[in-house]
Structures are given as structure tokens and as C-alpha cells.
Amino acid sequence: MRGYFGIGVEGISKEQNVGTIARSAHSFGGSFFFAIQPDVNIEAMRTSDTSDAFNHMPYYQYASPAELALPEDCTLVGVELTENSIEMPSFRHPLRAAYVFGPEMGSLSPATLERCDHVVKIPMKFCVNVGVAAAITMYDRMICLGRFAERPVRPGGPMEEAKKPKPHNHRRKVRKKK
Ligand SMILES: C[S@@+](CC[C@H](N)C(=O)[O-])C[C@H]1O[C@@H](n2cnc3c(N)ncnc32)[C@H](O)[C@@H]1O
């Protein structure tokens, strides 16, 4: 997978969602996990997390959106169902990105939305569970940036030939005749 990504949550209040999102982030190859003003003791959870995710990803906690600090050149992507959000299937995921999700009973705060370089939504009739939204986002990133064989036009998997990685195209040097 090209680039890297981090996953963050704002105002999250359920341990189960933190565990699910951290586990998904670890599984999809996330590089770090962060929380802004969590309403649950994530520090305590880190020792009891069954997926061991917190042993493999750095965790950062911020007391407010203003304190959020990301790596240089890392693009902050808010995932929120707003009228003006970009529809995820039409969104080009940045190579270096951090995705932030809102609380179970609310939405991303105006201060966090203000800090986002992009805000995207999963086109749906209504909000899904934050853990589901996080998993869909990571899956969409993987489809967008991963190196997979093209989907065939007919139903089913790619032909054997299409599964092979494309050979590297060494640019041939052409010598001019004197
Ligand atoms: C369950 S939703 C919050 C509830 C919602 N604001 C409401 O009251 O209807 C929790 C978080 O999941 C994310 N989320 C859920 N469904 C989404 C969607 N369809 N598109 C983008 N984000 C979504 C957002 O980050 C949201 O803040």
C-alpha cells in the first residue's frame, strides 16, 4: 500500500467502538491512532485491548481540536455526513492522511471541521455506527491506493493473466545516430 494513514476519533464515548476502530486500523495497516477529547479512558483500554492494536500503533491524545498535531504534510480528512461533504466514491484519498470521526451521539465539532483539509461522506440514507464508518473509509482507501488487478467487466474475479503484477517499465535509452 502506498503512503500511510492514521485514524482518529473525537469525543468518542464507547469502549467497544474504540476497540473496533483501533483493531480495524491495525488490520488495514494504519500507522497511528489518535483521540480528541475522548469521553472514555483510552489510556486504561490500551492494556486490555484484545486485538493488541495499541502495541503496534502509536497512540496520541489531545485535549482539544486546537492541540491536534499531525506529521508534516499529513492531510486531515474529516468523515462526516454533511450537505457539503465530498462523496467518498468520488474522493481521491491523499497519500499521507489522517481520518477523523465524530462521536456516537453527535458530529465532528465545528473546530475540528475547520481544521480539516477535506470532509467526506459515505453516501447513505442516514449515519451508520462510527466503527462501521471507519471500516468503510479504510476499505475505500485500500481500493483507491492499493495495487490490485482491475475488476473484469463480466461478474467474477480477474483472469489469471490480469492478476500478475505489471512488469516494471524501464525507459529504454535511445541513442541518436551521429
Ligand atoms: C453514528 S454517527 C453520529 C450520529 C449522527 N450525527 C446523528 O445524530 O444522526 C458517528 C460518526 O460516524 C461517522 N459517520 C457515520 N455515518 C457516516 C456517513 N454516512 N458518512 C460519513 N460519516 C459517517 C461520522 O464521523 C459521525 O460523526
The ligand as a Tripos MOL2 file, in Angstrom:
@<TRIPOS>MOLECULE
LIG
   27    29     1     0     0
SMALL
NO_CHARGES

@<TRIPOS>ATOM
      1 C1        -23.3050    7.4170   14.3440 C.3       1 LIG1
      2 S1        -22.6240    8.8550   13.7070 S.3       1 LIG1
      3 C2        -23.2740   10.1180   14.7470 C.3       1 LIG1
      4 C3        -24.7160   10.2450   14.7730 C.3       1 LIG1
      5 C4        -25.2760   11.3180   13.8660 C.3       1 LIG1
      6 N1        -24.5930   12.5890   13.9190 N.3       1 LIG1
      7 C5        -26.7430   11.5050   14.1470 C.2       1 LIG1
      8 O1        -27.0980   12.0040   15.1950 O.co2     1 LIG1
      9 O2        -27.5030   11.1110   13.2570 O.co2     1 LIG1
     10 C6        -20.9750    8.8580   14.3450 C.3       1 LIG1
     11 C7        -19.9100    9.2760   13.3850 C.3       1 LIG1
     12 O3        -19.7600    8.2720   12.3750 O.3       1 LIG1
     13 C8        -19.3500    8.8660   11.1610 C.3       1 LIG1
     14 N2        -20.3610    8.5400   10.1380 N.ar      1 LIG1
     15 C9        -21.4060    7.7080   10.2840 C.ar      1 LIG1
     16 N3        -22.0840    7.5710    9.1350 N.ar      1 LIG1
     17 C10       -21.4380    8.3400    8.2230 C.ar      1 LIG1
     18 C11       -21.6150    8.6150    6.8300 C.ar      1 LIG1
     19 N4        -22.6170    8.0630    6.1400 N.pl3     1 LIG1
     20 N5        -20.7550    9.4390    6.2100 N.ar      1 LIG1
     21 C12       -19.7340    9.9900    6.8900 C.ar      1 LIG1
     22 N6        -19.5050    9.7730    8.2000 N.ar      1 LIG1
     23 C13       -20.3220    8.9490    8.8620 C.ar      1 LIG1
     24 C14       -19.2050   10.3510   11.4080 C.3       1 LIG1
     25 O4        -17.8580   10.6160   11.7070 O.3       1 LIG1
     26 C15       -20.1190   10.5570   12.6150 C.3       1 LIG1
     27 O5        -19.7690   11.6900   13.3540 O.3       1 LIG1
@<TRIPOS>BOND
     1     1     2 1
     2     2     3 1
     3     2    10 1
     4     3     4 1
     5     4     5 1
     6     5     6 1
     7     5     7 1
     8     7     8 2
     9     7     9 1
    10    10    11 1
    11    11    12 1
    12    11    26 1
    13    12    13 1
    14    13    14 1
    15    13    24 1
    16    14    15 ar
    17    14    23 ar
    18    15    16 ar
    19    16    17 ar
    20    17    18 ar
    21    17    23 ar
    22    18    19 1
    23    18    20 ar
    24    20    21 ar
    25    21    22 ar
    26    22    23 ar
    27    24    25 1
    28    24    26 1
    29    26    27 1
@<TRIPOS>SUBSTRUCTURE
     1 LIG1         1 GROUP 0 **** ****
